């Protein structure tokens, strides 16, 4: 990925390293649940396995994210 390139989480892979979440689209139960899981603006996330569902890591937790939810989460490579 290009440095500082903002894109949906679905386009990133495990080779892209840590990412910073910059936007989560929607204001429904799914977007609120994403935030409860730690998937909210300013948090760092890592794609462990790309796909549908993808496996992502936030903090010390790993969970699966369906493609529809991956398309709602926009991220960019985290600054070192």
C-alpha positions in Angstrom: 0.0 0.0 0.0 1.1 3.6 -0.6 1.9 5.5 2.6 -1.0 7.5 3.9 -3.4 5.9 1.4 -6.9 5.8 2.9 -9.0 2.8 1.7 -11.6 0.3 3.0 -10.1 -2.3 5.2 -10.9 -5.0 2.6 -8.1 -3.8 0.3 -5.4 -4.2 2.9 -3.5 -7.5 3.5 -1.4 -9.0 6.2 1.7 -7.6 4.4 0.6 -4.0 5.0 1.5 -4.0 8.7 -0.3 -1.9 11.3 -3.2 0.3 10.1 -4.9 3.3 11.7 -8.7 3.5 11.5 -9.7 6.9 10.1 -13.5 6.4 9.5 -16.3 3.9 10.2 -19.4 4.4 8.1 -22.9 4.0 9.3 -24.9 4.6 12.5 -26.6 1.3 13.1 -26.2 -1.7 15.3 -23.4 -3.1 13.2 -21.3 0.1 13.4 -21.9 0.4 17.1 -20.8 -3.2 17.6 -17.6 -2.6 15.6 -16.8 0.2 18.0 -17.5 -2.0 21.0 -15.0 -4.5 19.6 -12.4 -1.6 19.4 -12.8 -1.0 15.7 -13.2 2.8 15.9 -11.4 6.0 14.7 -7.9 6.3 16.0 -7.4 2.6 16.9 -4.7 0.5 15.3 -5.7 -2.7 13.5 -3.8 -5.4 11.7 -5.1 -7.7 9.0 -4.1 -11.2 10.0 -5.8 -13.0 7.1 -7.4 -11.3 4.1 -10.7 -12.7 2.8 -14.4 -12.8 3.5 -14.4 -13.1 6.4 -11.1 -11.5 7.2 -9.3 -12.1 10.5 -8.2 -8.8 12.1 -6.4 -8.0 15.3 -7.1 -5.0 17.4 -5.3 -4.7 20.7 -5.0 -8.2 22.1 -8.1 -9.5 20.3 -8.6 -11.3 17.0 -12.0 -11.6 15.3 -13.6 -12.2 11.9 -15.0 -9.4 9.9 -17.4 -10.0 7.0 -16.8 -8.3 3.7 -19.7 -5.9 4.2 -18.2 -4.7 7.5 -14.7 -4.4 6.0 -16.1 -2.0 3.4 -17.4 0.3 6.2 -14.0 0.6 7.9 -11.5 3.0 6.3 -7.9 2.9 7.3 -4.4 4.1 6.4 -1.0 2.7 7.2 -0.1 3.7 10.8 2.8 6.1 11.4 5.8 4.4 12.9 
